[in-house]
Amino acid sequence: MTHPIVPKIIELASPLAEDLNLELVDAVFQTNKTPPILRIDVRNSDGDTSLENCEQMSKTLSEKLDLAEIMPGAYVLEISSPGISRTLTSDREFTAFKGFAVNIKTFAPYKNQKEWKGRLLDRDENVIKITQKGKAIAIPRELVAKVQLDDE
């Protein structure tokens, strides 16, 4: 479940990332840590995401968060790259990674299994389609808990 502060952070951070030629990929506020951790994943639109990219985003976002007074008290800000073995969430990612190997985990068993591996074919409003050994499989989206790139 997303923390209620995350949409405000995304609204503030997305244009900052764009100004740095970065894409905000994910934001998570982990309140189960002391102090809480605000983790922002960014990707460089032109190539590999560098440590310098993360440092620039951290400095810029930290200043804006302090001015906006969005954060309740002390927190740790982590800026990182999502890496290759990451969770796919946006339409853009599902389009960009068509044909790539993915792992899909479901909330409940579908056709007697909760984990699926295959090549990503497509995603629409109802299903995520993969291929396994040449056979197309359509997994209902309401059952899908997570879709990750398979780093094998």
C-alpha positions in Angstrom: 0.0 0.0 0.0 1.4 3.4 -1.0 1.9 5.9 1.8 -0.4 9.0 1.3 2.6 11.3 1.1 4.0 9.5 -2.0 1.8 11.2 -4.6 2.8 14.7 -3.3 6.5 13.6 -3.5 6.1 12.4 -7.1 4.3 15.6 -8.1 7.2 17.6 -6.6 10.1 15.3 -7.8 9.0 14.5 -11.4 9.6 17.9 -12.9 12.9 18.1 -11.0 14.0 14.8 -12.5 13.0 16.0 -16.0 15.1 19.2 -15.5 18.1 16.9 -14.9 17.2 14.7 -17.9 16.1 11.9 -15.6 12.9 9.9 -15.3 11.3 9.3 -11.9 10.6 5.6 -12.0 9.4 4.9 -8.4 9.0 6.4 -5.0 8.5 4.6 -1.7 8.3 5.9 1.8 9.3 3.3 4.3 7.8 4.3 7.6 8.8 1.0 9.3 12.4 2.2 9.6 13.9 4.6 12.1 14.3 7.3 10.8 11.9 6.6 7.9 13.4 6.2 4.4 12.2 8.0 1.3 13.6 6.0 -1.7 13.4 7.5 -5.2 14.4 5.5 -8.2 15.5 7.6 -11.3 16.7 6.5 -14.7 18.8 8.6 -17.1 16.9 9.1 -20.3 20.2 9.1 -22.4 22.0 6.0 -21.1 23.3 4.6 -17.8 22.3 6.3 -14.6 25.4 7.5 -12.9 26.3 8.3 -9.3 26.5 11.9 -10.4 22.9 11.7 -11.7 21.8 10.4 -8.3 23.8 13.0 -6.4 22.3 15.8 -8.5 18.7 14.5 -7.9 19.4 14.1 -4.2 20.7 17.6 -3.7 17.9 19.2 -5.8 15.0 17.2 -4.3 16.3 17.5 -0.7 16.3 21.3 -1.0 12.7 21.3 -2.5 11.4 18.9 0.1 12.7 21.1 2.9 11.1 24.2 1.3 7.8 22.4 0.7 7.6 21.0 4.2 6.0 17.8 2.9 8.0 15.4 5.1 6.8 14.8 8.6 10.0 15.1 10.7 13.4 13.4 10.2 13.9 11.0 7.3 16.6 9.6 5.1 16.5 10.3 1.4 17.9 7.6 -0.9 18.2 8.2 -4.7 19.2 5.3 -6.8 18.9 3.6 -10.2 16.2 0.9 -10.5 18.8 -1.5 -12.1 18.0 -4.2 -14.6 16.2 -6.7 -12.3 13.5 -4.2 -11.5 9.7 -4.3 -11.3 7.8 -3.1 -14.4 4.9 -0.8 -13.6 4.3 1.8 -16.3 2.9 1.4 -19.8 6.2 2.8 -21.1 8.2 0.1 -19.3 5.9 -2.7 -20.6 6.3 -1.3 -24.1 10.1 -0.9 -23.8 10.7 -4.4 -22.4 8.5 -6.4 -24.9 10.4 -9.5 -25.8 12.4 -9.5 -22.6 12.4 -12.3 -20.1 10.1 -11.6 -17.1 9.0 -13.2 -13.8 5.4 -12.7 -12.9 4.1 -13.4 -9.4 0.4 -13.6 -8.7 -1.6 -13.0 -5.5 -3.5 -16.2 -5.9 -2.8 -19.3 -8.0 -3.6 -19.0 -11.7 -3.8 -22.4 -13.5 -2.3 -24.0 -10.4 0.8 -21.7 -10.1 1.7 -18.4 -8.5 5.0 -17.8 -10.4 5.4 -17.5 -14.2 8.5 -17.1 -16.3 8.4 -16.2 -20.0 9.0 -13.5 -22.6 6.8 -10.4 -22.3 4.4 -10.1 -25.2 1.9 -7.4 -24.2 -0.1 -5.8 -21.5 -3.6 -4.4 -21.8 -6.3 -3.4 -19.3 -7.2 -7.0 -18.7 -4.2 -9.3 -19.0 -0.4 -9.5 -19.2 0.7 -11.8 -22.0 3.9 -13.8 -22.0 5.2 -16.6 -24.1 6.6 -19.9 -22.7 8.3 -22.2 -25.2 6.3 -20.7 -28.0 3.0 -20.9 -26.2 1.2 -17.6 -25.4 -0.3 -17.3 -21.9 -2.6 -14.5 -20.8 -2.5 -13.9 -17.0 -5.4 -11.7 -15.6 -4.1 -8.4 -14.3 -6.2 -8.5 -11.2 -4.2 -11.5 -10.1 -0.8 -10.1 -10.8 1.2 -8.9 -7.8 4.5 -8.2 -9.5 6.2 -8.3 -12.9 10.0 -8.1 -12.8 12.7 -8.4 -15.5 14.4 -11.7 -15.3 18.2 -11.1 -15.1 19.1 -14.5 -16.5 
